[in-house]
């Protein structure tokens, strides 16, 4: 029986290079072993964020480059993304602050409009769905309520949702979901708030654990139920991993929160904290854990170190999947050559970016590293344990619905690593080249 080995090694100009290797009996020494009989979380899929900034960049491309972009992310020859995230009202990667209805006196939401989204975001989603030949399940996330609902009177710089507006904000979010569905899109998940413990110079709103739990359990959940939106799964936190477990404990302790909250969203901006993810999986086994956002910020990292950026992705993805994460949402799908546009100058990297004047798109190394997971792990796959003989060969393992085994291995070291990889006593012997990544597929 053959094992397919897919390799990306930029030093040797290899990108998803495939090779078939005959499986044989392997020694247990220096082994990386998977255990397909021990089934863990079910994988929902992989995707990125349809932000206004990304969609604006997309709209600025030629027809040919638009097709190249859609193929790169959603085509069989690309990353094969099957899910997506988008913002409700504006976010930092929008062209400016905006809300679907900014009129405090419009209690019936008669002025509610998705005209802003229809200009850039929705055409991009429709093109992605044409390529997929199916609806793309969307995760919805608000960055800020309209300014009049907040204690600081503006969409930026944090502030809290005024308690007297809890009910109206819940109705506003339900209205958003219904209006998006009228456009023909599939909405599946919603987070209470993007980064609810951060005061940002851009669109942001804070919630204490008590406030988030109260809003989810006593307002948003019941409002969705009342309006026939029970199929919308509510997620909390949508923020960094280091506080995710404590936050989940406190939020879910609020009245009715456990009933209505279906999952916890995490970001990567404060480090690995895989143990936090694992504790959530163990202590709240009925809740999903989604990786809802991550990107390489130019304010913190060298924009030119492609290998480091790519390895950030693969290391975090593998650790998250080993710990219980069941869906991956990257941040912006596409940005301009500066890492924007961004209405507050918060520039970032993306796996695919435009060249100057939107002449072409270019794929960064992180794109190929993400593909070592997204191209081969199918929706419905189950994560399974992987035991590695050394820290240099880190990875994650899965069993697809058809029984195919998937093992992703990453070598972040400056020297090669020899491994025997497979299950039981059957597999292949490999030498992982320095700063390379491989995906192994077999049945």
Secondary structure in CASP SS format (residue, H / E / C, confidence):
PFRMAT SS
TARGET T0000
AUTHOR 0000-0000-0000
METHOD secondary structure of the structure
MODEL  1
X C 1.00
X E 1.00
X E 1.00
X E 1.00
X E 1.00
X E 1.00
X E 1.00
X E 1.00
X E 1.00
X H 1.00
X H 1.00
X H 1.00
X C 1.00
X E 1.00
X E 1.00
X E 1.00
X E 1.00
X E 1.00
X E 1.00
X E 1.00
X E 1.00
X E 1.00
X C 1.00
X E 1.00
X E 1.00
X C 1.00
X C 1.00
X C 1.00
X C 1.00
X C 1.00
X E 1.00
X E 1.00
X E 1.00
X E 1.00
X E 1.00
X E 1.00
X E 1.00
X E 1.00
X E 1.00
X E 1.00
X E 1.00
X E 1.00
X C 1.00
X C 1.00
X E 1.00
X E 1.00
X E 1.00
X E 1.00
X E 1.00
X C 1.00
X C 1.00
X H 1.00
X H 1.00
X H 1.00
X H 1.00
X H 1.00
X H 1.00
X H 1.00
X H 1.00
X C 1.00
X C 1.00
X C 1.00
X H 1.00
X H 1.00
X H 1.00
X H 1.00
X H 1.00
X H 1.00
X H 1.00
X H 1.00
X H 1.00
X H 1.00
X H 1.00
X H 1.00
X C 1.00
X C 1.00
X C 1.00
X C 1.00
X C 1.00
X C 1.00
X C 1.00
X C 1.00
X E 1.00
X E 1.00
X E 1.00
X E 1.00
X E 1.00
X E 1.00
X C 1.00
X C 1.00
X C 1.00
X C 1.00
X C 1.00
X C 1.00
X C 1.00
X C 1.00
X C 1.00
X C 1.00
X C 1.00
X C 1.00
X C 1.00
X C 1.00
X C 1.00
X C 1.00
X C 1.00
X C 1.00
X C 1.00
X C 1.00
X C 1.00
X C 1.00
X C 1.00
X C 1.00
X C 1.00
X C 1.00
X H 1.00
X H 1.00
X H 1.00
X H 1.00
X H 1.00
X C 1.00
X H 1.00
X H 1.00
X H 1.00
X H 1.00
X H 1.00
X H 1.00
X H 1.00
X H 1.00
X H 1.00
X H 1.00
X H 1.00
X H 1.00
X C 1.00
X C 1.00
X C 1.00
X C 1.00
X E 1.00
X E 1.00
X E 1.00
X E 1.00
X E 1.00
X E 1.00
X C 1.00
X C 1.00
X C 1.00
X C 1.00
X H 1.00
X H 1.00
X H 1.00
X E 1.00
X C 1.00
X C 1.00
X C 1.00
X C 1.00
X C 1.00
X E 1.00
X C 1.00
X C 1.00
X C 1.00
X E 1.00
X E 1.00
X C 1.00
X H 1.00
X H 1.00
X H 1.00
X H 1.00
X H 1.00
X H 1.00
X H 1.00
X H 1.00
X H 1.00
X H 1.00
X H 1.00
X H 1.00
X H 1.00
X H 1.00
X H 1.00
X H 1.00
X H 1.00
X H 1.00
X H 1.00
X H 1.00
X C 1.00
X C 1.00
X C 1.00
X C 1.00
X E 1.00
X E 1.00
X E 1.00
X E 1.00
X E 1.00
X C 1.00
X C 1.00
X C 1.00
X C 1.00
X C 1.00
X C 1.00
X C 1.00
X C 1.00
X C 1.00
X C 1.00
X C 1.00
X E 1.00
X C 1.00
X C 1.00
X E 1.00
X C 1.00
X C 1.00
X H 1.00
X H 1.00
X H 1.00
X H 1.00
X H 1.00
X H 1.00
X H 1.00
X H 1.00
X H 1.00
X H 1.00
X H 1.00
X H 1.00
X H 1.00
X H 1.00
X H 1.00
X H 1.00
X H 1.00
X H 1.00
X C 1.00
X C 1.00
X C 1.00
X C 1.00
X C 1.00
X C 1.00
X E 1.00
X E 1.00
X E 1.00
X E 1.00
X E 1.00
X E 1.00
X E 1.00
X E 1.00
X H 1.00
X H 1.00
X H 1.00
X H 1.00
X H 1.00
X H 1.00
X H 1.00
X H 1.00
X H 1.00
X H 1.00
X H 1.00
X H 1.00
X C 1.00
X C 1.00
X C 1.00
X C 1.00
X H 1.00
X H 1.00
X H 1.00
X H 1.00
X E 1.00
X E 1.00
X E 1.00
X E 1.00
X E 1.00
X E 1.00
X E 1.00
X C 1.00
X C 1.00
X C 1.00
X C 1.00
X C 1.00
X C 1.00
X H 1.00
X H 1.00
X H 1.00
X H 1.00
X H 1.00
X H 1.00
X H 1.00
X H 1.00
X H 1.00
X H 1.00
X C 1.00
X C 1.00
X C 1.00
X C 1.00
X E 1.00
X E 1.00
X E 1.00
X E 1.00
X E 1.00
X E 1.00
X C 1.00
X C 1.00
X C 1.00
X E 1.00
X C 1.00
X C 1.00
X C 1.00
X C 1.00
X C 1.00
X C 1.00
X C 1.00
X C 1.00
X H 1.00
X H 1.00
X H 1.00
X H 1.00
X H 1.00
X H 1.00
X H 1.00
X H 1.00
X H 1.00
X H 1.00
X H 1.00
X H 1.00
X H 1.00
X H 1.00
X H 1.00
X H 1.00
X H 1.00
X H 1.00
X C 1.00
X C 1.00
X C 1.00
X E 1.00
X E 1.00
X E 1.00
X E 1.00
X E 1.00
X E 1.00
X C 1.00
X C 1.00
X E 1.00
X C 1.00
X C 1.00
X C 1.00
X C 1.00
X C 1.00
X C 1.00
X C 1.00
X C 1.00
X C 1.00
X C 1.00
X C 1.00
X C 1.00
X E 1.00
X C 1.00
X C 1.00
X C 1.00
X E 1.00
X E 1.00
X E 1.00
X C 1.00
X H 1.00
X H 1.00
X H 1.00
X C 1.00
X C 1.00
X E 1.00
X E 1.00
X E 1.00
X C 1.00
X H 1.00
X H 1.00
X H 1.00
X H 1.00
X H 1.00
X H 1.00
X H 1.00
X H 1.00
X H 1.00
X H 1.00
X C 1.00
X C 1.00
X C 1.00
X C 1.00
X C 1.00
X C 1.00
X C 1.00
X E 1.00
X E 1.00
X E 1.00
X E 1.00
X E 1.00
X E 1.00
X E 1.00
X C 1.00
X C 1.00
X C 1.00
X C 1.00
X C 1.00
X E 1.00
X E 1.00
X E 1.00
X E 1.00
X E 1.00
X E 1.00
X C 1.00
X C 1.00
X C 1.00
X C 1.00
X C 1.00
X E 1.00
X E 1.00
X E 1.00
X E 1.00
X E 1.00
X E 1.00
X E 1.00
X C 1.00
X C 1.00
X C 1.00
X C 1.00
X C 1.00
X E 1.00
X E 1.00
X E 1.00
X E 1.00
X E 1.00
X E 1.00
X E 1.00
X C 1.00
X C 1.00
X E 1.00
X E 1.00
X E 1.00
X E 1.00
X E 1.00
X E 1.00
X E 1.00
X C 1.00
X C 1.00
X C 1.00
X E 1.00
X E 1.00
X E 1.00
X E 1.00
X E 1.00
X E 1.00
X E 1.00
X C 1.00
END
